[in-house]
Amino acid sequence: MYSFDHTWPYEKVMGDIYLHQCPYCCEENVLTGMKERDFEKAKEEIKTILIMPCCHQKMTIIKADDDYFWTTEALRAAK
């Protein structure tokens, strides 16, 4: 099981997936190009790749809940 530092918050607005901030380059209000079918795969806990449009970094999502993407890498600094 991954810890909370392997999560990143997202918002779904009218079918589009937004991140308040990119975990890699810190760009704000990032509209991802995530397709609905990929989002549904993530909700079903099927590993999904998301390429960030701002910096082209690859985020590997292992699952999505109603608020967070759970990823294979730590995206938050451990405290």
PDB file of N, CA, C and O in Angstrom:
ATOM      1  N   MET A   1       0.841  -1.190   0.000  1.00  0.00           N
ATOM      2  CA  MET A   1       0.000   0.000   0.000  1.00  0.00           C
ATOM      3  C   MET A   1       0.875   1.239   0.000  1.00  0.00           C
ATOM      4  O   MET A   1       1.854   1.319   0.742  1.00  0.00           O
ATOM      5  N   TYR A   2       0.526   2.192  -0.823  1.00  0.00           N
ATOM      6  CA  TYR A   2       1.276   3.427  -0.922  1.00  0.00           C
ATOM      7  C   TYR A   2       0.808   4.409   0.141  1.00  0.00           C
ATOM      8  O   TYR A   2      -0.342   4.363   0.578  1.00  0.00           O
ATOM      9  N   SER A   3       1.701   5.292   0.551  1.00  0.00           N
ATOM     10  CA  SER A   3       1.355   6.280   1.563  1.00  0.00           C
ATOM     11  C   SER A   3       0.820   7.552   0.893  1.00  0.00           C
ATOM     12  O   SER A   3       0.818   7.676  -0.331  1.00  0.00           O
ATOM     13  N   PHE A   4       0.373   8.478   1.722  1.00  0.00           N
ATOM     14  CA  PHE A   4      -0.268   9.695   1.218  1.00  0.00           C
ATOM     15  C   PHE A   4       0.693  10.548   0.388  1.00  0.00           C
ATOM     16  O   PHE A   4       0.238  11.360  -0.418  1.00  0.00           O
ATOM     17  N   ASP A   5       2.000  10.388   0.562  1.00  0.00           N
ATOM     18  CA  ASP A   5       2.930  11.176  -0.250  1.00  0.00           C
ATOM     19  C   ASP A   5       2.958  10.708  -1.705  1.00  0.00           C
ATOM     20  O   ASP A   5       3.598  11.338  -2.547  1.00  0.00           O
ATOM     21  N   HIS A   6       2.264   9.600  -2.005  1.00  0.00           N
ATOM     22  CA  HIS A   6       2.112   9.103  -3.373  1.00  0.00           C
ATOM     23  C   HIS A   6       0.795   9.557  -4.008  1.00  0.00           C
ATOM     24  O   HIS A   6       0.318   8.936  -4.958  1.00  0.00           O
ATOM     25  N   THR A   7       0.213  10.625  -3.491  1.00  0.00           N
ATOM     26  CA  THR A   7      -1.060  11.120  -4.029  1.00  0.00           C
ATOM     27  C   THR A   7      -0.905  12.526  -4.584  1.00  0.00           C
ATOM     28  O   THR A   7       0.017  13.262  -4.231  1.00  0.00           O
ATOM     29  N   TRP A   8      -1.838  12.877  -5.466  1.00  0.00           N
ATOM     30  CA  TRP A   8      -1.908  14.256  -5.966  1.00  0.00           C
ATOM     31  C   TRP A   8      -3.371  14.595  -6.202  1.00  0.00           C
ATOM     32  O   TRP A   8      -4.085  13.824  -6.843  1.00  0.00           O
ATOM     33  N   PRO A   9      -3.836  15.749  -5.690  1.00  0.00           N
ATOM     34  CA  PRO A   9      -5.252  16.109  -5.850  1.00  0.00           C
ATOM     35  C   PRO A   9      -5.584  16.541  -7.276  1.00  0.00           C
ATOM     36  O   PRO A   9      -4.755  17.108  -7.988  1.00  0.00           O
ATOM     37  N   TYR A  10      -6.807  16.256  -7.659  1.00  0.00           N
ATOM     38  CA  TYR A  10      -7.306  16.671  -8.967  1.00  0.00           C
ATOM     39  C   TYR A  10      -8.735  17.152  -8.799  1.00  0.00           C
ATOM     40  O   TYR A  10      -9.369  16.913  -7.771  1.00  0.00           O
ATOM     41  N   GLU A  11      -9.231  17.829  -9.817  1.00  0.00           N
ATOM     42  CA  GLU A  11     -10.641  18.203  -9.857  1.00  0.00           C
ATOM     43  C   GLU A  11     -11.185  17.867 -11.229  1.00  0.00           C
ATOM     44  O   GLU A  11     -10.507  18.046 -12.241  1.00  0.00           O
ATOM     45  N   LYS A  12     -12.412  17.379 -11.258  1.00  0.00           N
ATOM     46  CA  LYS A  12     -13.093  17.098 -12.511  1.00  0.00           C
ATOM     47  C   LYS A  12     -14.173  18.155 -12.683  1.00  0.00           C
ATOM     48  O   LYS A  12     -15.083  18.267 -11.861  1.00  0.00           O
ATOM     49  N   VAL A  13     -14.063  18.935 -13.763  1.00  0.00           N
ATOM     50  CA  VAL A  13     -14.999  20.018 -14.042  1.00  0.00           C
ATOM     51  C   VAL A  13     -15.540  19.818 -15.454  1.00  0.00           C
ATOM     52  O   VAL A  13     -14.810  19.930 -16.439  1.00  0.00           O
ATOM     53  N   MET A  14     -16.828  19.522 -15.529  1.00  0.00           N
ATOM     54  CA  MET A  14     -17.503  19.325 -16.815  1.00  0.00           C
ATOM     55  C   MET A  14     -16.750  18.340 -17.718  1.00  0.00           C
ATOM     56  O   MET A  14     -16.615  18.567 -18.920  1.00  0.00           O
ATOM     57  N   GLY A  15     -16.271  17.264 -17.133  1.00  0.00           N
ATOM     58  CA  GLY A  15     -15.603  16.218 -17.896  1.00  0.00           C
ATOM     59  C   GLY A  15     -14.104  16.410 -18.080  1.00  0.00           C
ATOM     60  O   GLY A  15     -13.422  15.492 -18.536  1.00  0.00           O
ATOM     61  N   ASP A  16     -13.575  17.585 -17.734  1.00  0.00           N
ATOM     62  CA  ASP A  16     -12.146  17.854 -17.849  1.00  0.00           C
ATOM     63  C   ASP A  16     -11.466  17.637 -16.499  1.00  0.00           C
ATOM     64  O   ASP A  16     -12.038  17.918 -15.445  1.00  0.00           O
ATOM     65  N   ILE A  17     -10.243  17.134 -16.554  1.00  0.00           N
ATOM     66  CA  ILE A  17      -9.474  16.892 -15.335  1.00  0.00           C
ATOM     67  C   ILE A  17      -8.438  18.008 -15.198  1.00  0.00           C
ATOM     68  O   ILE A  17      -7.641  18.251 -16.104  1.00  0.00           O
ATOM     69  N   TYR A  18      -8.466  18.681 -14.045  1.00  0.00           N
ATOM     70  CA  TYR A  18      -7.547  19.773 -13.731  1.00  0.00           C
ATOM     71  C   TYR A  18      -6.706  19.416 -12.521  1.00  0.00           C
ATOM     72  O   TYR A  18      -7.165  18.721 -11.614  1.00  0.00           O
ATOM     73  N   LEU A  19      -5.460  19.902 -12.513  1.00  0.00           N
ATOM     74  CA  LEU A  19      -4.613  19.868 -11.332  1.00  0.00           C
ATOM     75  C   LEU A  19      -4.388  21.311 -10.906  1.00  0.00           C
ATOM     76  O   LEU A  19      -4.120  22.174 -11.742  1.00  0.00           O
ATOM     77  N   HIS A  20      -4.497  21.573  -9.611  1.00  0.00           N
ATOM     78  CA  HIS A  20      -4.256  22.940  -9.134  1.00  0.00           C
ATOM     79  C   HIS A  20      -2.818  23.349  -9.398  1.00  0.00           C
ATOM     80  O   HIS A  20      -2.518  24.517  -9.646  1.00  0.00           O
ATOM     81  N   GLN A  21      -1.924  22.348  -9.337  1.00  0.00           N
ATOM     82  CA  GLN A  21      -0.513  22.608  -9.581  1.00  0.00           C
ATOM     83  C   GLN A  21       0.146  21.332 -10.078  1.00  0.00           C
ATOM     84  O   GLN A  21      -0.169  20.245  -9.594  1.00  0.00           O
ATOM     85  N   CYS A  22       1.046  21.447 -11.026  1.00  0.00           N
ATOM     86  CA  CYS A  22       1.800  20.298 -11.522  1.00  0.00           C
ATOM     87  C   CYS A  22       2.818  19.885 -10.455  1.00  0.00           C
ATOM     88  O   CYS A  22       3.543  20.740  -9.946  1.00  0.00           O
ATOM     89  N   PRO A  23       2.890  18.609 -10.108  1.00  0.00           N
ATOM     90  CA  PRO A  23       3.850  18.170  -9.088  1.00  0.00           C
ATOM     91  C   PRO A  23       5.296  18.203  -9.567  1.00  0.00           C
ATOM     92  O   PRO A  23       6.215  18.078  -8.757  1.00  0.00           O
ATOM     93  N   TYR A  24       5.510  18.368 -10.853  1.00  0.00           N
ATOM     94  CA  TYR A  24       6.861  18.331 -11.409  1.00  0.00           C
ATOM     95  C   TYR A  24       7.443  19.718 -11.670  1.00  0.00           C
ATOM     96  O   TYR A  24       8.575  20.000 -11.279  1.00  0.00           O
ATOM     97  N   CYS A  25       6.671  20.583 -12.329  1.00  0.00           N
ATOM     98  CA  CYS A  25       7.210  21.905 -12.690  1.00  0.00           C
ATOM     99  C   CYS A  25       6.525  23.055 -11.950  1.00  0.00           C
ATOM    100  O   CYS A  25       6.917  24.212 -12.104  1.00  0.00           O
ATOM    101  N   CYS A  26       5.516  22.747 -11.156  1.00  0.00           N
ATOM    102  CA  CYS A  26       4.784  23.720 -10.333  1.00  0.00           C
ATOM    103  C   CYS A  26       3.915  24.696 -11.130  1.00  0.00           C
ATOM    104  O   CYS A  26       3.482  25.717 -10.597  1.00  0.00           O
ATOM    105  N   GLU A  27       3.662  24.388 -12.398  1.00  0.00           N
ATOM    106  CA  GLU A  27       2.715  25.184 -13.186  1.00  0.00           C
ATOM    107  C   GLU A  27       1.347  25.114 -12.498  1.00  0.00           C
ATOM    108  O   GLU A  27       0.954  24.058 -12.003  1.00  0.00           O
ATOM    109  N   GLU A  28       0.633  26.225 -12.468  1.00  0.00           N
ATOM    110  CA  GLU A  28      -0.659  26.270 -11.795  1.00  0.00           C
ATOM    111  C   GLU A  28      -1.806  26.086 -12.777  1.00  0.00           C
ATOM    112  O   GLU A  28      -1.691  26.410 -13.959  1.00  0.00           O
ATOM    113  N   ASN A  29      -2.927  25.555 -12.260  1.00  0.00           N
ATOM    114  CA  ASN A  29      -4.171  25.359 -13.023  1.00  0.00           C
ATOM    115  C   ASN A  29      -3.927  24.619 -14.338  1.00  0.00           C
ATOM    116  O   ASN A  29      -4.153  25.159 -15.421  1.00  0.00           O
ATOM    117  N   VAL A  30      -3.468  23.395 -14.224  1.00  0.00           N
ATOM    118  CA  VAL A  30      -3.106  22.592 -15.391  1.00  0.00           C
ATOM    119  C   VAL A  30      -4.326  21.799 -15.867  1.00  0.00           C
ATOM    120  O   VAL A  30      -4.891  20.995 -15.125  1.00  0.00           O
ATOM    121  N   LEU A  31      -4.713  22.039 -17.104  1.00  0.00           N
ATOM    122  CA  LEU A  31      -5.755  21.244 -17.753  1.00  0.00           C
ATOM    123  C   LEU A  31      -5.065  20.043 -18.383  1.00  0.00           C
ATOM    124  O   LEU A  31      -4.286  20.195 -19.323  1.00  0.00           O
ATOM    125  N   THR A  32      -5.345  18.860 -17.875  1.00  0.00           N
ATOM    126  CA  THR A  32      -4.716  17.664 -18.422  1.00  0.00           C
ATOM    127  C   THR A  32      -5.461  17.246 -19.686  1.00  0.00           C
ATOM    128  O   THR A  32      -6.589  17.675 -19.930  1.00  0.00           O
ATOM    129  N   GLY A  33      -4.834  16.433 -20.457  1.00  0.00           N
ATOM    130  CA  GLY A  33      -5.481  15.903 -21.649  1.00  0.00           C
ATOM    131  C   GLY A  33      -6.076  14.531 -21.393  1.00  0.00           C
ATOM    132  O   GLY A  33      -6.279  13.761 -22.332  1.00  0.00           O
ATOM    133  N   MET A  34      -6.359  14.212 -20.136  1.00  0.00           N
ATOM    134  CA  MET A  34      -6.853  12.884 -19.779  1.00  0.00           C
ATOM    135  C   MET A  34      -8.232  12.634 -20.382  1.00  0.00           C
ATOM    136  O   MET A  34      -9.166  13.412 -20.192  1.00  0.00           O
ATOM    137  N   LYS A  35      -8.329  11.546 -21.100  1.00  0.00           N
ATOM    138  CA  LYS A  35      -9.590  11.135 -21.716  1.00  0.00           C
ATOM    139  C   LYS A  35     -10.493  10.487 -20.669  1.00  0.00           C
ATOM    140  O   LYS A  35     -10.006   9.957 -19.670  1.00  0.00           O
ATOM    141  N   GLU A  36     -11.783  10.527 -20.892  1.00  0.00           N
ATOM    142  CA  GLU A  36     -12.765   9.931 -19.971  1.00  0.00           C
ATOM    143  C   GLU A  36     -12.499   8.445 -19.778  1.00  0.00           C
ATOM    144  O   GLU A  36     -12.603   7.945 -18.658  1.00  0.00           O
ATOM    145  N   ARG A  37     -12.160   7.731 -20.842  1.00  0.00           N
ATOM    146  CA  ARG A  37     -11.905   6.282 -20.725  1.00  0.00           C
ATOM    147  C   ARG A  37     -10.691   6.007 -19.842  1.00  0.00           C
ATOM    148  O   ARG A  37     -10.683   5.027 -19.096  1.00  0.00           O
ATOM    149  N   ASP A  38      -9.657   6.865 -19.915  1.00  0.00           N
ATOM    150  CA  ASP A  38      -8.485   6.698 -19.060  1.00  0.00           C
ATOM    151  C   ASP A  38      -8.817   7.017 -17.611  1.00  0.00           C
ATOM    152  O   ASP A  38      -8.333   6.353 -16.694  1.00  0.00           O
ATOM    153  N   PHE A  39      -9.646   8.038 -17.408  1.00  0.00           N
ATOM    154  CA  PHE A  39     -10.081   8.375 -16.050  1.00  0.00           C
ATOM    155  C   PHE A  39     -10.863   7.217 -15.444  1.00  0.00           C
ATOM    156  O   PHE A  39     -10.656   6.880 -14.278  1.00  0.00           O
ATOM    157  N   GLU A  40     -11.744   6.614 -16.200  1.00  0.00           N
ATOM    158  CA  GLU A  40     -12.520   5.477 -15.705  1.00  0.00           C
ATOM    159  C   GLU A  40     -11.624   4.277 -15.393  1.00  0.00           C
ATOM    160  O   GLU A  40     -11.866   3.558 -14.424  1.00  0.00           O
ATOM    161  N   LYS A  41     -10.592   4.059 -16.210  1.00  0.00           N
ATOM    162  CA  LYS A  41      -9.632   2.986 -15.918  1.00  0.00           C
ATOM    163  C   LYS A  41      -8.957   3.233 -14.579  1.00  0.00           C
ATOM    164  O   LYS A  41      -8.812   2.314 -13.773  1.00  0.00           O
ATOM    165  N   ALA A  42      -8.540   4.480 -14.340  1.00  0.00           N
ATOM    166  CA  ALA A  42      -7.895   4.819 -13.075  1.00  0.00           C
ATOM    167  C   ALA A  42      -8.853   4.595 -11.899  1.00  0.00           C
ATOM    168  O   ALA A  42      -8.439   4.115 -10.844  1.00  0.00           O
ATOM    169  N   LYS A  43     -10.126   4.942 -12.080  1.00  0.00           N
ATOM    170  CA  LYS A  43     -11.121   4.713 -11.023  1.00  0.00           C
ATOM    171  C   LYS A  43     -11.304   3.221 -10.742  1.00  0.00           C
ATOM    172  O   LYS A  43     -11.640   2.834  -9.623  1.00  0.00           O
ATOM    173  N   GLU A  44     -11.081   2.382 -11.764  1.00  0.00           N
ATOM    174  CA  GLU A  44     -11.192   0.924 -11.615  1.00  0.00           C
ATOM    175  C   GLU A  44      -9.878   0.294 -11.158  1.00  0.00           C
ATOM    176  O   GLU A  44      -9.741  -0.929 -11.156  1.00  0.00           O
ATOM    177  N   GLU A  45      -8.906   1.134 -10.768  1.00  0.00           N
ATOM    178  CA  GLU A  45      -7.591   0.709 -10.297  1.00  0.00           C
ATOM    179  C   GLU A  45      -6.787  -0.021 -11.366  1.00  0.00           C
ATOM    180  O   GLU A  45      -6.065  -0.975 -11.077  1.00  0.00           O
ATOM    181  N   ILE A  46      -6.924   0.442 -12.604  1.00  0.00           N
ATOM    182  CA  ILE A  46      -6.104  -0.037 -13.713  1.00  0.00           C
ATOM    183  C   ILE A  46      -5.029   1.019 -13.948  1.00  0.00           C
ATOM    184  O   ILE A  46      -5.337   2.199 -14.116  1.00  0.00           O
ATOM    185  N   LYS A  47      -3.760   0.589 -13.958  1.00  0.00           N
ATOM    186  CA  LYS A  47      -2.643   1.514 -14.106  1.00  0.00           C
ATOM    187  C   LYS A  47      -2.814   2.353 -15.375  1.00  0.00           C
ATOM    188  O   LYS A  47      -3.052   1.825 -16.460  1.00  0.00           O
ATOM    189  N   THR A  48      -2.687   3.673 -15.211  1.00  0.00           N
ATOM    190  CA  THR A  48      -2.927   4.634 -16.285  1.00  0.00           C
ATOM    191  C   THR A  48      -1.774   5.641 -16.322  1.00  0.00           C
ATOM    192  O   THR A  48      -1.309   6.102 -15.279  1.00  0.00           O
ATOM    193  N   ILE A  49      -1.325   5.972 -17.515  1.00  0.00           N
ATOM    194  CA  ILE A  49      -0.258   6.952 -17.687  1.00  0.00           C
ATOM    195  C   ILE A  49      -0.872   8.307 -18.035  1.00  0.00           C
ATOM    196  O   ILE A  49      -1.763   8.401 -18.879  1.00  0.00           O
ATOM    197  N   LEU A  50      -0.383   9.349 -17.372  1.00  0.00           N
ATOM    198  CA  LEU A  50      -0.802  10.719 -17.666  1.00  0.00           C
ATOM    199  C   LEU A  50       0.451  11.529 -17.976  1.00  0.00           C
ATOM    200  O   LEU A  50       1.322  11.684 -17.120  1.00  0.00           O
ATOM    201  N   ILE A  51       0.541  12.043 -19.192  1.00  0.00           N
ATOM    202  CA  ILE A  51       1.643  12.919 -19.581  1.00  0.00           C
ATOM    203  C   ILE A  51       1.213  14.352 -19.297  1.00  0.00           C
ATOM    204  O   ILE A  51       0.197  14.824 -19.809  1.00  0.00           O
ATOM    205  N   MET A  52       1.995  15.031 -18.479  1.00  0.00           N
ATOM    206  CA  MET A  52       1.654  16.393 -18.100  1.00  0.00           C
ATOM    207  C   MET A  52       1.881  17.324 -19.296  1.00  0.00           C
ATOM    208  O   MET A  52       2.970  17.323 -19.869  1.00  0.00           O
ATOM    209  N   PRO A  53       0.879  18.115 -19.680  1.00  0.00           N
ATOM    210  CA  PRO A  53       1.011  18.973 -20.856  1.00  0.00           C
ATOM    211  C   PRO A  53       1.989  20.126 -20.664  1.00  0.00           C
ATOM    212  O   PRO A  53       2.504  20.672 -21.640  1.00  0.00           O
ATOM    213  N   CYS A  54       2.247  20.496 -19.426  1.00  0.00           N
ATOM    214  CA  CYS A  54       3.102  21.653 -19.152  1.00  0.00           C
ATOM    215  C   CYS A  54       4.596  21.324 -19.250  1.00  0.00           C
ATOM    216  O   CYS A  54       5.376  22.144 -19.733  1.00  0.00           O
ATOM    217  N   CYS A  55       4.997  20.142 -18.801  1.00  0.00           N
ATOM    218  CA  CYS A  55       6.425  19.814 -18.750  1.00  0.00           C
ATOM    219  C   CYS A  55       6.751  18.446 -19.357  1.00  0.00           C
ATOM    220  O   CYS A  55       7.915  18.051 -19.420  1.00  0.00           O
ATOM    221  N   HIS A  56       5.718  17.729 -19.801  1.00  0.00           N
ATOM    222  CA  HIS A  56       5.858  16.426 -20.461  1.00  0.00           C
ATOM    223  C   HIS A  56       6.392  15.318 -19.550  1.00  0.00           C
ATOM    224  O   HIS A  56       6.894  14.306 -20.040  1.00  0.00           O
ATOM    225  N   GLN A  57       6.291  15.498 -18.245  1.00  0.00           N
ATOM    226  CA  GLN A  57       6.646  14.443 -17.306  1.00  0.00           C
ATOM    227  C   GLN A  57       5.543  13.390 -17.306  1.00  0.00           C
ATOM    228  O   GLN A  57       4.381  13.687 -17.585  1.00  0.00           O
ATOM    229  N   LYS A  58       5.924  12.162 -16.989  1.00  0.00           N
ATOM    230  CA  LYS A  58       4.973  11.047 -16.992  1.00  0.00           C
ATOM    231  C   LYS A  58       4.564  10.711 -15.563  1.00  0.00           C
ATOM    232  O   LYS A  58       5.412  10.419 -14.720  1.00  0.00           O
ATOM    233  N   MET A  59       3.269  10.754 -15.295  1.00  0.00           N
ATOM    234  CA  MET A  59       2.717  10.337 -14.004  1.00  0.00           C
ATOM    235  C   MET A  59       2.037   8.986 -14.216  1.00  0.00           C
ATOM    236  O   MET A  59       1.173   8.849 -15.081  1.00  0.00           O
ATOM    237  N   THR A  60       2.428   7.996 -13.428  1.00  0.00           N
ATOM    238  CA  THR A  60       1.798   6.684 -13.501  1.00  0.00           C
ATOM    239  C   THR A  60       0.791   6.584 -12.368  1.00  0.00           C
ATOM    240  O   THR A  60       1.162   6.535 -11.195  1.00  0.00           O
ATOM    241  N   ILE A  61      -0.485   6.553 -12.728  1.00  0.00           N
ATOM    242  CA  ILE A  61      -1.580   6.517 -11.760  1.00  0.00           C
ATOM    243  C   ILE A  61      -1.981   5.059 -11.551  1.00  0.00           C
ATOM    244  O   ILE A  61      -2.280   4.343 -12.506  1.00  0.00           O
ATOM    245  N   ILE A  62      -1.984   4.625 -10.274  1.00  0.00           N
ATOM    246  CA  ILE A  62      -2.394   3.252  -9.998  1.00  0.00           C
ATOM    247  C   ILE A  62      -3.869   3.163  -9.620  1.00  0.00           C
ATOM    248  O   ILE A  62      -4.496   2.113  -9.761  1.00  0.00           O
ATOM    249  N   LYS A  63      -4.416   4.284  -9.136  1.00  0.00           N
ATOM    250  CA  LYS A  63      -5.852   4.344  -8.887  1.00  0.00           C
ATOM    251  C   LYS A  63      -6.257   5.790  -8.668  1.00  0.00           C
ATOM    252  O   LYS A  63      -5.420   6.652  -8.398  1.00  0.00           O
ATOM    253  N   ALA A  64      -7.540   6.040  -8.789  1.00  0.00           N
ATOM    254  CA  ALA A  64      -8.092   7.369  -8.534  1.00  0.00           C
ATOM    255  C   ALA A  64      -9.287   7.209  -7.613  1.00  0.00           C
ATOM    256  O   ALA A  64     -10.143   6.351  -7.829  1.00  0.00           O
ATOM    257  N   ASP A  65      -9.336   8.041  -6.585  1.00  0.00           N
ATOM    258  CA  ASP A  65     -10.550   8.089  -5.775  1.00  0.00           C
ATOM    259  C   ASP A  65     -11.267   9.392  -6.131  1.00  0.00           C
ATOM    260  O   ASP A  65     -10.982   9.978  -7.176  1.00  0.00           O
ATOM    261  N   ASP A  66     -12.173   9.848  -5.305  1.00  0.00           N
ATOM    262  CA  ASP A  66     -12.953  11.036  -5.656  1.00  0.00           C
ATOM    263  C   ASP A  66     -12.164  12.344  -5.576  1.00  0.00           C
ATOM    264  O   ASP A  66     -12.612  13.374  -6.081  1.00  0.00           O
ATOM    265  N   ASP A  67     -10.982  12.304  -4.938  1.00  0.00           N
ATOM    266  CA  ASP A  67     -10.212  13.524  -4.741  1.00  0.00           C
ATOM    267  C   ASP A  67      -8.760  13.452  -5.201  1.00  0.00           C
ATOM    268  O   ASP A  67      -8.161  14.475  -5.533  1.00  0.00           O
ATOM    269  N   TYR A  68      -8.192  12.249  -5.220  1.00  0.00           N
ATOM    270  CA  TYR A  68      -6.756  12.108  -5.448  1.00  0.00           C
ATOM    271  C   TYR A  68      -6.434  11.045  -6.484  1.00  0.00           C
ATOM    272  O   TYR A  68      -7.146  10.053  -6.642  1.00  0.00           O
ATOM    273  N   PHE A  69      -5.308  11.296  -7.200  1.00  0.00           N
ATOM    274  CA  PHE A  69      -4.661  10.250  -7.971  1.00  0.00           C
ATOM    275  C   PHE A  69      -3.636   9.604  -7.050  1.00  0.00           C
ATOM    276  O   PHE A  69      -2.882  10.308  -6.379  1.00  0.00           O
ATOM    277  N   TRP A  70      -3.596   8.282  -7.006  1.00  0.00           N
ATOM    278  CA  TRP A  70      -2.590   7.527  -6.265  1.00  0.00           C
ATOM    279  C   TRP A  70      -1.575   7.061  -7.296  1.00  0.00           C
ATOM    280  O   TRP A  70      -1.941   6.418  -8.280  1.00  0.00           O
ATOM    281  N   THR A  71      -0.307   7.378  -7.079  1.00  0.00           N
ATOM    282  CA  THR A  71       0.712   7.149  -8.086  1.00  0.00           C
ATOM    283  C   THR A  71       1.797   6.186  -7.607  1.00  0.00           C
ATOM    284  O   THR A  71       1.841   5.811  -6.436  1.00  0.00           O
ATOM    285  N   THR A  72       2.665   5.797  -8.530  1.00  0.00           N
ATOM    286  CA  THR A  72       3.759   4.880  -8.212  1.00  0.00           C
ATOM    287  C   THR A  72       4.958   5.598  -7.612  1.00  0.00           C
ATOM    288  O   THR A  72       5.905   4.944  -7.175  1.00  0.00           O
ATOM    289  N   GLU A  73       4.941   6.918  -7.579  1.00  0.00           N
ATOM    290  CA  GLU A  73       6.075   7.677  -7.043  1.00  0.00           C
ATOM    291  C   GLU A  73       5.607   8.686  -6.005  1.00  0.00           C
ATOM    292  O   GLU A  73       4.464   9.141  -6.021  1.00  0.00           O
ATOM    293  N   ALA A  74       6.508   9.017  -5.118  1.00  0.00           N
ATOM    294  CA  ALA A  74       6.203  10.033  -4.109  1.00  0.00           C
ATOM    295  C   ALA A  74       6.195  11.396  -4.779  1.00  0.00           C
ATOM    296  O   ALA A  74       7.180  11.800  -5.398  1.00  0.00           O
ATOM    297  N   LEU A  75       5.093  12.094  -4.656  1.00  0.00           N
ATOM    298  CA  LEU A  75       4.948  13.421  -5.261  1.00  0.00           C
ATOM    299  C   LEU A  75       4.995  14.543  -4.224  1.00  0.00           C
ATOM    300  O   LEU A  75       5.106  15.719  -4.572  1.00  0.00           O
ATOM    301  N   ARG A  76       4.909  14.173  -2.977  1.00  0.00           N
ATOM    302  CA  ARG A  76       4.959  15.148  -1.880  1.00  0.00           C
ATOM    303  C   ARG A  76       6.198  14.886  -1.047  1.00  0.00           C
ATOM    304  O   ARG A  76       6.650  13.746  -0.934  1.00  0.00           O
ATOM    305  N   ALA A  77       6.736  15.921  -0.473  1.00  0.00           N
ATOM    306  CA  ALA A  77       7.913  15.760   0.383  1.00  0.00           C
ATOM    307  C   ALA A  77       7.500  15.076   1.678  1.00  0.00           C
ATOM    308  O   ALA A  77       6.520  15.463   2.314  1.00  0.00           O
ATOM    309  N   ALA A  78       8.253  14.065   2.055  1.00  0.00           N
ATOM    310  CA  ALA A  78       7.996  13.383   3.336  1.00  0.00           C
ATOM    311  C   ALA A  78       8.406  14.307   4.478  1.00  0.00           C
ATOM    312  O   ALA A  78       9.456  14.949   4.430  1.00  0.00           O
ATOM    313  N   LYS A  79       7.565  14.363   5.501  1.00  0.00           N
ATOM    314  CA  LYS A  79       7.856  15.243   6.637  1.00  0.00           C
ATOM    315  C   LYS A  79       8.168  14.450   7.863  1.00  0.00           C
ATOM    316  O   LYS A  79       8.437  15.024   8.919  1.00  0.00           O
TER     317      LYS A  79
END
